[in-house]
Amino acid sequence: MKRRQCLVWGWGLLSVGLSNGLLAKAWAADRAASAGKLVWRERALLGFGTTLWIKAAHENADQLEAALNATVKAIRHIERQMSLFDAESSISRLNRNGKLAHADRDLLSVLRLSQQIGTKSAGSFDISMQPLWQIWSQATEAHRLPSSKEVERAQRLVNLRALELTPTSVRLNAPGAALSLNGVAQGYASDRAREVLRNNGIRHALIDSGETTFIGQAPDALRWRLKIEDAIANPGKPDQVRAGSGPVLQSDGRAMATSSDAHTVFSTDRRHHHILDPRTGYSPQHWSSVTVLAPRCAMADALTKVFFMLPPSRIESECRRWGVDVVLQDKAGKWTSSSGAASLLHLG
């Protein structure tokens, strides 16, 4: 996953990357008068196979630097536990060896949350779907689609019940089982970053760990606002998305996470892409983009996949069931939202 980000001040454009290459854009003016004596600083770092970004403010520049240092340290720790881009991460070693005797508490926390969401979603979110990802990825590298038999064999390895957790250890109790936390780890990293910043006295920040969390207000002393990228391809250019037509979503303090079929695809028509239904082995066909607003970014991150599997008729009821709101773009390019997100959404 590759992303680009830029910062232009003066009623400028602040571009912040979202998961799987999706860009969000936070519109913010740098008005010193409204910002008071706050000092704003930024950090950019590579992690989880992409670019992560933090922007935060405090009256004391030294305290702000210390808070940013502590936040980067926390993110690096989570990456060492959960990133499949690191061959020596805890999750990579678990997939190789089938067990971890002394598992980290952050890893255990994410695994428990993933079990809960997997159960409540009836398997539409399942971290044991790594064998499916591998078969699709390998076929793509060979410039083909996997056969139905290959998909069926990989899908039979998807089994969240094979994951056994104790207070200190993890075990995979099925041959061929493998986990991926790519659908939740970046959201969890954003939650931990927000916690560390708050514990260090930071009252205003934007954290982009691939998914986005907010504290307080933007540099213009107004709410943070993000522009969701249009996921529909440019006519005649299936590897590019349409520019400038996505909606602006105003933050109400909740975290935001987005998944789309725009950038990591297994077929040029985007019928097959990286968001796979663990229950079928194939990509769902209702939506091109799903953004979830939730109190916790890890929850928002995971639920983008759950809502990707849902037909339009179930969106409102599932929002009430999970206590979240969503903004969605269908395959024809039409944007829609749950009733709770409608007042925050500006289609332009």
N, C-alpha and C positions, 0 to 999 in steps of 0.2 A: 504494500500500500504506500503510495507516494502522495504527498500533499504539498501545496504551495501556500504561503501566507505572506501578507504584506500589511504595512501600517502607514496610513496617510492621514496626517492631522489637519484640522481646520475644516469642520464639516466634511471630514474625509471618510474613507472606507476602511474599516478594520475587518480583515478577512481571517476567519478562524476555521481550521479544518475540522470536519466531523469524521466519524468512522467510515471505513472502506473508501476513503478518498473523497467523501462528500464534503463540500465547502459550505460553511455558514458565514454570514457577514454581519458583524455587529456595528451598527451605525452609531458613531459617538463623536461629539465635538469636544475639542480640548479647550474649554473655557476656564482660564485660571481663576477668574473672579468667582465662579460658582463652585469650583473645586476647593476653595479656601487655601489652606496651607498644606494640603496633601501632596506628598511626593509619590509619583507613579513610576514604577519600574516593571520591566518585562524579563522573562526568561524563556528561551527556546531550547529544546533538547530533542534528540532522537530517542525514540523508545517505542516498543511494540510494533516495530517495522514502519514507523511513520514519524511525523514531527509533532511534538507536544509543545504547548505554549501556555504561559501563565502571565497575567497582568494583574498587578496588585498595588495598593496605595496605603500609606501610613504617614503620620506627621513626622516621624523620626526615621531618617534614611537608614541609619545603622540597624534599627530594629526591623525595618522592612527587608534589608539584605539578609539578616539572620533568618527571618521567616521564609524567604524564598529558598535559602540554602537548605533549611529543614524540609521544605516541601519537595524539592528535587530529590533529596535523600530518601524520603518516603516513597516517591514514585519509583525510584531505582530499585528499592527493596521489593516492591510489588512486581515489577518487571522480572526480577530474578526468580520470583516464585511462579509466575503465571504466563510468561511469554513463550510461545512456540518458536519465535524467531531466535531464541537463545537455546542452543542445544544442551546446555548444562543447567537450565532452569529446573525448578522442582517439578513442574508439569511435564517437561520433556523427559526427565529421569523416571517419573512415574509411568509414563507411556512405554518406556524401554524396559523397565524392570518389573512393572506390575505392582509395586508397593513403595511406600515411603514410611519408614519407621518413626521418624521424628518430624512430623509435618509442621510447617509454620502456621501460626494462628490465623494470619490473613488468608492463606490458602484454604485452610479449613473453613473459615467463615464464608468464602466465596463458594466453595463446594456445597456447603449446607444450603446456602441461598439458592444455588442452582438446582439442588434436589427439590426444594420446596416449589420453585417456579415450574420445574419440569412436571411435578406431580399435579399441581393445580391447573396447568395448561393442558393436561392429558397428553403430554409428550410432544407438543408443538415446539417447545424449547427443550433441547436435550444435549447436554455437553458431551455425551458419549458418541456424537455423530462424526467424530474425526475420521473414521474409516470411509464415510461417504465423501467428505471433503477430499481425501487422498485419492480416491478413485476418479473423481471428476477432475482434479488438478492434474493427475498423471495423464489422463486421456487428452486434456487440453494441450499439454506439452507435446503430445504426439500428434497434434492437429486433427483430433477426431473427437467424437462423443463416445462415452462408455456404452457398451451394449446393455440391453435390459438385464441380461444375466449377471453382468458385472455389478450393476447397481443393486440388483436383488441380493447378491452375496454380501455386498458391503452393508446394505440396510439391515441384514440379519445380525450384524455385529453391533448395531445400535441398541444398547441395553443399559439404561440408567440403573437398573437393579444390580448390575455387576459392581457398582461403586459401593464399597464398604468403608464407613467412617467410624473412627473411635475418637475420643477426646485428643489423641495425640498422633494418630496414624491414618494412612489411606491405603486401600488395597483395591485392585481391579480383579474381580473373581471370574473372569471369562477370557478364554484364549482369543487373541486378536483385538481385545477391547482397547480403546484409546480415547482420551479426552481432549477437547479443545475449549479453552476459556476465552476465545477471541470474541465471543458475543456478550461478555459480561466484565472481563478484567479491566478494560479501559474505563468503563463506568465506575467500577470499584476504585480505581486509582484516582479518579476525579473526586469521589467522596472522601477518600483519605486525604487528598490534597486540601480540600476545603476544611477538614477537621484540623489539620496541622496549621493552616493559616489562621483560623479562628483562635486556636490555642496560643498563637503568637501575637494576638491582638489586632489582626487584620480585619477591617470592617468592610472593605470594598475590594472586590477581585473578580476576575473571570478566569476560569481554569478550563483549558481545552486539552484533555488527555486523549483526544479522539472522540470523546463525548464532552458535553459542556455543562459546567456548574457555575453558579453565580453567588457572590456575596455582595450585598449592598447595592450601590449604584455605579453607573458608568462615569467616566471622567467629566461629562457634562452635567452631572448631578441628576440625571434622569435615569429611567429604567434602561437596562441593557436591551438591545434589539438585535435580532439575528435574521439574516436573509437566508432562507432555505434554497439550496440549489435545485433548479429544475432538472429532473431526472430524465427527461425525454431527449432523445438523440436529435442532433441537427439533421435536417433532410440531406441525404446523400453522404453524411459523415457519421456513421453509426458509432464511431469511437469517441465522438464529442457530444457534449450536451448543449442544449439551447442556452444561450447566454441572456442573463438579465431579466428573466420572466418569473422567477420564483417569488413566493410571498415573504413578507417580513413578519416575524413572530416576536412579540414583545414579552419579555420575561416578567413573570409574576413571583419570582423567587424560587420556582421549582427548577430542577435539573432538566436538561433537554438532551435527547439522544436521537440520532437519525440513522436509518439504514436505507439503502437504495440499490437498485440494479444497474446503476449508471456506469460503474467503473471496473468492477471485477466480474467479468462475464465469461461464460463457457461457449457461447455461440453468438455470432454477429447480430442475430435478431433479438438478442437478450431474453429469449425464452428460457434459456438455461443460464443461471448466474450463481453467485456464491451463497445466496440465501436459499438453503435447501430445507425442505420439509423432512424432518427425521423419520416421519412415519411412512413416507412414500419413496424418499430418495431423490425426488425431483423438486424443482423450484415452483413455488406457488405463482399463480397467474393473475391475481386480482390487482396488485399494486406495483407501482414503480418506486415509490418513496413512502416511508413511514417515519414520522417524528413523534416521539412520546414525551410528555411532560409528567414528571413524577417527583415526589419528595426526595428520593434517592436516585443518584445517577446510575448505580448498578442495576436497580430495578428498571429504570427507563431503558437502559441499554438492552437488557434481556427481553423486555416486552416489545421492542421494535420487531423482533423475530416472531413473537406470538401473534401480533396484530397483522404481520405480513401474511399469515396463514388464514386470516379471517375473511369471510365474504362481507360486503357492505352491510348486509342486513343485521349483522351481529356486532357492529362497531360500538354503538351506544350502550348496549347492555354489558358488553365486556369492559368498557370504560368504567361503568358503575361498579362492576364486580372487582376490578383491580384498583379502583380509586385513582385513576389517571385520566389524562386527556390526550388526544392525538390529532395530528394533521397528516393527511394522506394525499398522495397523487396517484390517480389510476393510470392504466396503461395507455389511455387516450390523451393523457396530459391534464385532466381535470383535477383541480384541487378541492378538497373537502376537509371538514374537521368535525370533531365531537362538539356538542353544544357548549361544553365548558371551555373550549379553546377559541370559540368563535369571536369573542370580544378582544382577544389578544392578536388576532390574525388580520393582516392587511394585505389583500391580494394585489393592490396597486392597479 
